[in-house]
């Protein structure tokens, strides 16, 4: 590990309690959410998630990082097994 990388990692741990790689990924997530929010606000991107018909089984697909407009519904076959939740 180079001196600069070591110092950056030490700084990130001192400021946030996280390694530099974790802080980098957190900043990427924040940037993706801010860009997503702006695109929806400016009506460049329209939310893709629409409610399906009542009683239909559907799964939510995450199309890419960003906000809720990056979700889409995918109809499920009758015999499908589904994991509930999102992390």
Buried (B, 14 or more C-beta within 10 A) or exposed (E): EEEEEEEBBEEBBEEEEBBBEEBEEEEEEEEBBEBBBEBBEEEEBEEEBEEEEEEEEBEEEEEEEBBEBBBBBEEBEEEEEEEEEEE
